[in-house]
Amino acid sequence: AKQPEVHFVFRGFETAIARAGKLLEDAREEVYLNADFDLSCFAETFHRLKEKGVRIVAFSFYDLGLNREDVEFYTHGGMLTAHQPSRLMLVTDRQMTLTADCGAFANWSGQQQWADGENFVGAYSTRHHLTAAAGKVWTGNVLK
């Protein structure tokens, strides 16, 4: 049976982090995330998820310095010097998504929704599965 779509629209970086934290805590199998800012605010959550056996795959175009054994981290290797954080995308258990970005005037906004694998969840998760599967062509988790 198809579950109903749950859709939240929110504003503010702190709200994005809080909603992402809640989704992470509720994950049971796998997490895929893309961000371009320091993820240390989720360090304890990442540790708890790993203890529960949840696979965590993160990707960023920037080197976030995410040297953790509980997260598979992939990057193009650019450094974060003088960078304004602008993106957070998260999929948990191929069911729930959260997307947020920093729009004009540095105002963060985003949305959270439950969805089936036919739409964004499927596309985004598939992209991250392929990224992780391509790990053999990555050197030290940096795409060369």
PLY file of the C-alpha trace (Angstrom):
ply
format ascii 1.0
element vertex 144
property float x
property float y
property float z
element edge 143
property int vertex1
property int vertex2
end_header
0.00 0.00 0.00
1.28 3.42 -0.94
1.88 5.65 2.06
0.61 9.23 1.98
3.03 11.98 1.08
4.07 14.14 4.01
5.29 17.54 2.95
6.81 20.27 5.12
8.18 23.58 3.93
10.56 25.37 6.26
12.86 28.37 6.51
16.17 28.93 8.26
19.48 27.08 8.47
18.86 26.02 12.08
15.51 24.54 11.10
17.14 22.64 8.23
19.73 21.19 10.61
17.08 20.26 13.18
14.85 18.53 10.61
17.86 16.73 9.10
18.92 15.60 12.57
15.48 14.13 13.23
15.46 12.29 9.90
18.93 10.93 10.60
17.90 9.70 14.07
14.92 7.87 12.54
16.96 6.11 9.82
16.99 2.32 9.98
18.96 1.13 6.95
20.72 3.78 4.88
21.37 7.48 4.61
22.54 9.42 1.55
23.44 13.05 1.96
25.00 15.86 0.00
26.14 19.04 1.73
28.73 21.75 1.38
29.27 22.70 5.02
30.85 21.24 8.14
28.82 18.20 9.22
30.30 17.93 12.71
26.91 18.94 14.14
25.81 15.38 13.24
28.89 13.61 14.66
27.11 11.93 17.58
24.19 10.96 15.37
26.53 9.41 12.79
28.12 7.35 15.57
24.75 6.12 16.87
23.60 5.24 13.36
26.73 3.21 12.69
26.16 1.32 15.95
22.62 0.51 14.69
24.09 -0.78 11.42
22.87 2.11 9.27
24.99 2.78 6.19
25.83 6.47 5.76
27.07 7.75 2.39
27.95 11.44 2.04
29.07 13.36 -1.03
30.29 16.92 -1.44
32.02 18.89 -4.15
34.17 20.22 -1.29
36.54 18.43 1.04
34.66 18.70 4.33
37.44 17.09 6.33
35.00 14.31 7.18
37.51 11.68 8.27
35.14 9.37 10.12
34.89 5.60 10.14
31.11 5.79 10.44
30.57 7.70 7.16
31.52 6.77 3.59
32.58 10.18 2.30
33.22 11.02 -1.36
34.40 14.36 -2.74
35.91 16.12 -5.73
38.43 17.48 -3.24
37.98 21.27 -3.44
38.71 23.07 -0.19
36.09 25.04 1.72
38.07 28.26 2.09
35.87 31.38 1.93
32.86 29.30 0.94
29.28 30.22 1.84
27.30 27.05 2.75
24.46 26.63 0.29
23.17 23.04 0.07
21.79 20.13 2.04
20.12 17.10 0.46
19.25 14.02 2.47
17.50 10.71 1.77
16.81 8.20 4.54
15.80 4.59 3.92
14.82 5.48 0.33
11.59 6.94 1.72
12.09 10.40 3.18
13.82 13.34 1.54
14.96 16.70 2.74
16.28 19.39 0.42
17.39 22.82 1.55
19.45 25.58 0.08
20.58 29.11 0.67
18.74 31.36 -1.73
19.00 35.06 -2.35
20.06 37.21 0.59
21.43 34.15 2.44
17.94 32.96 3.40
17.77 29.19 3.82
14.58 27.38 2.87
13.69 23.80 2.12
11.19 20.98 2.09
10.80 17.54 3.58
8.61 14.83 2.13
7.83 11.14 2.17
7.76 9.76 -1.32
7.97 6.51 -3.21
10.95 5.34 -5.23
9.36 6.55 -8.46
10.42 10.18 -8.05
13.18 12.20 -6.39
13.99 9.57 -3.78
14.69 6.96 -6.43
16.73 9.29 -8.60
18.78 10.73 -5.77
19.38 7.41 -4.04
20.32 5.74 -7.32
22.83 8.50 -8.02
24.44 7.94 -4.61
24.43 4.15 -5.04
26.31 4.63 -8.31
28.70 7.10 -6.66
29.45 4.62 -3.89
29.75 1.72 -6.34
32.21 3.77 -8.38
34.39 4.04 -5.29
36.94 1.80 -6.93
37.80 4.67 -9.32
38.13 7.12 -6.45
41.48 7.43 -4.74
41.31 7.94 -0.99
37.67 8.99 -1.37
38.74 11.81 -3.71
37.65 11.66 -7.34
40.74 11.99 -9.54
0 1
1 2
2 3
3 4
4 5
5 6
6 7
7 8
8 9
9 10
10 11
11 12
12 13
13 14
14 15
15 16
16 17
17 18
18 19
19 20
20 21
21 22
22 23
23 24
24 25
25 26
26 27
27 28
28 29
29 30
30 31
31 32
32 33
33 34
34 35
35 36
36 37
37 38
38 39
39 40
40 41
41 42
42 43
43 44
44 45
45 46
46 47
47 48
48 49
49 50
50 51
51 52
52 53
53 54
54 55
55 56
56 57
57 58
58 59
59 60
60 61
61 62
62 63
63 64
64 65
65 66
66 67
67 68
68 69
69 70
70 71
71 72
72 73
73 74
74 75
75 76
76 77
77 78
78 79
79 80
80 81
81 82
82 83
83 84
84 85
85 86
86 87
87 88
88 89
89 90
90 91
91 92
92 93
93 94
94 95
95 96
96 97
97 98
98 99
99 100
100 101
101 102
102 103
103 104
104 105
105 106
106 107
107 108
108 109
109 110
110 111
111 112
112 113
113 114
114 115
115 116
116 117
117 118
118 119
119 120
120 121
121 122
122 123
123 124
124 125
125 126
126 127
127 128
128 129
129 130
130 131
131 132
132 133
133 134
134 135
135 136
136 137
137 138
138 139
139 140
140 141
141 142
142 143
